[in-house]
Amino acid sequence: MKVPIDTASINVGILGLAYMFVFTSFQTQGNMQQVVIKSIKIENPNFEGSGYTSLAIIYAVFAIFNWLSPSCLSYLGPKVTMIIGGITYAIFIAGFLWPQTVILYLTSVLVGAGAALIWTGQGNYLTLMSTQKTMSRNSGIFWAMLQSSMLFGNLFVFYQFMGKDVIDHHTRTIVFSALTVVGIIGIGIMCLLPKPGADGSGRADESLGSPFEALKKSFNLFRTKDMILLSATFFYTGIELSFFSGVYSACLSSTLRFPDPKRLVGLSGMFIGAGEILGGGVFGIFGSKTVKYGRDPIVLLGYLIHMVCFFLIFMNLPTESPLTNTKSPSFLPLGQPSEVIAMMCSFLLGFGDACFNTQIYSILGTVYEDNSGPAFALFKFTQSLSAAACFFYSSVFELYWHLAVLVVFATIGTLTFCSVEWRAHRRLKAKPDTTAFD
């Protein structure tokens, strides 16, 4: 049955707007978390929390709970699943208004479970609002709206942190109060989302069966050849996510040869967001054209961009910068790191990430359109597992080791994605178009 695509597009826009608000809170917080916690420890020596440990806990719980999220999705549906996940994000952000080690780690566990819910629900909802023809476009639009959160939140942080060596209690209260309110607004927007199929847009919720059957589907899907190959790509996106969302900002703030290193934390987040938005926007607006040439050229573009970026970071920042404040020289002339190169690398990190993630969303939404809940849960399981691993080793790895790991897994992940894409393309050519709605 033909239904108006405009209604489905509006719902995708509402979905993107909701996630833009929720992740204005969370991505901004994640980008500055290690920097803020260093300041808390200066004011309160009894505080023993670690930003890296908190993020590692979040992604470890995220990984584990992804096995249960399809069961929750089968029982609650995508809308309620996303709302419950969103509430945990608001609680986590609000926890920084009362910086206690126990609160930090307990809310980290909570938001890890909520992350599995919010992302599994999102992948399922986006798939139900899309067709084979519109999945690339909708993925790009959603990704651009989601990542615009990095512009707004980090612009706010940029002005709040300007000229500060220590992020004092008053500044932290203003920042985290504002971010909590923004997150709550995003949850409210989620409540406006219609149930899939209820307003004549999209398809009704896919049948996952009972919660146990949904879990069984996830295990069966995880053993398939395509999913095993894609897991290498998922693994890379988790490592680079943790690098640009937590490690890179810490490197910038610790490089004391910069005139105002703390200011660069918010500025870097804005440039990462700009790269994400441009990548998502281009692949969203021109999705119907780029998909004709396959998803692999876009992933290859992202790979090349990241290789250039990692080389520039290697040249620009000292190797001990993820771990401690340093005045060590860079490999650039006179040993002086460049703010311009640092911000250009932030942009390239974001644009390359958009290349990978928009095409992952697209391939999961088309190859697994009738099994999207478990497919997106497995994507987030593998991605969050690798992100947790990165945050765990971030407390001991110097920058050059980070870059070496990124190069190796970027190469493997790109090759495996291209292999799955070529197999999917051959299968698509072998059967007629069975699109249900335009």
KAJOZI-V938175 format. One record per helix or strand of 2 or more residues. SS is the DSSP state (hx for helix, st for strand). FROM is the first residue (numbers start at 0). LEN is the number of residues. If there is no record, write none. Layout:
# KAJOZI-V938175
ss->SS from->FROM len->LEN
ss->SS from->FROM len->LEN
This chain:
# KAJOZI-V938175
ss->hx from->4 len->39
ss->hx from->50 len->26
ss->hx from->77 len->20
ss->hx from->100 len->28
ss->hx from->134 len->13
ss->hx from->148 len->13
ss->hx from->168 len->22
ss->hx from->210 len->12
ss->hx from->224 len->30
ss->hx from->262 len->23
ss->hx from->286 len->7
ss->hx from->295 len->21
ss->hx from->318 len->4
ss->hx from->332 len->3
ss->hx from->338 len->29
ss->hx from->371 len->22
ss->hx from->398 len->31
